[in-house]
Amino acid sequence: MKEGQSHQGTRSDLYPEIEAYATGRLNVGPPHVLYWEQSGNPGGSPVLFLHGGPGAGATPGHRRFFDPYHYRIVIFDQRGAGRSTPLGDLTDNTTPHLIDDIEALRRNLGIERWILFGGSWGSSLALAYAEAHPSRVAGLVLRGIFLCRSAEVDWFMHGMGHFFPEAAARFRLHLPEAERTDLLGNYYRRLTDPDPAIHMPAAAAWSRYEAECSTLLPSPDTVSALTEPSVALGLARIEAHYFANDLFLKDGQLLDEAHRLADIPGIVVQGRYDVVCPPTSAYALCEAWPAGELITVPDAGHSATEPSISSALVCATEGFKTRV
């Protein structure tokens, strides 16, 4: 593990908003059709943005982590998320399917190797893909590490309440008293109920809980963004689906397979007060991955929208201009 300086003050603003120069849809097998886009420099260094959740979807603002004159920026919405269709669909929605989707997208776009950029679940998927296809990965920029271990899922469902008891209480009290002994099972049952009167309130409650725990300081904008109905449904339903199925990975698999990252340089940006994905996972990853440099941000939680996290991520993509 290489450990960088705690990110104190080398500020780098997000790049200005840009438009995509190409968009498309990739059929990856019924019923899923994935939205993808490219922006920045068509002849630049390819970088793939992997959104979180799973199920959160990507936004135009995610283009802003990258210098558009240097990078060929590829963004897509994973199965059931964002602009991919059908929204919230769980059919063949597993981690191995998402890894195959990334490979299909790479081949479709004619890219040999690319940098992967992902936070939270996006970091998990980036690691899973890199461990499966290390020769296709030129580098990794990761944030808010989630290693998909059962203890981390349990922390999300129960442990975050140690720091955000009000948010945890609202999350728990959405369910009738008889259902509160199995939060994940009963939320999953409600989120997969075909009746919108049942699944939409459950989606809003789940997404609000996550949003309220995601920032060091209260952020109404974060709560508003994650509880918007179309975002909330994809995020909550797919996240619960993955959690209930052990993320479709062996417990500890991402850490156990970290030796496959030996030749891949990486930067890990971790908020010191990240309650959603506590720093212990980032530390464990970088201990097992000597080529990974851990950057601890002292004044931030989990969200990539927190200024110090955004700044550290832009610094990381700037640094990779000369590294790969």
Secondary structure by P-SEA (a helix, b strand, c coil): ccccccccccccccccbbbbcccccccccccbbbbbbccccccccbbbbbbccccccccccccccccccccbbbbbbcccccccccccccccccaaaaaaaaaaaaaaacccbbbbbbccaaaaaaaaaaaaccccccbbbbcccccccaaaaaaaacccccccaaaaaaaaacccccccccaaaaaaaaaaccccccaaaaaaaaaaaaaaaccccccaaaaaaaaaaaaaaaaaaaaaaaaaaccccccccccccccccccccbbbbbbcccccccaaaaaaaaaacccbbbbbbcccccccccaaaaaaaaaaaaaacccc
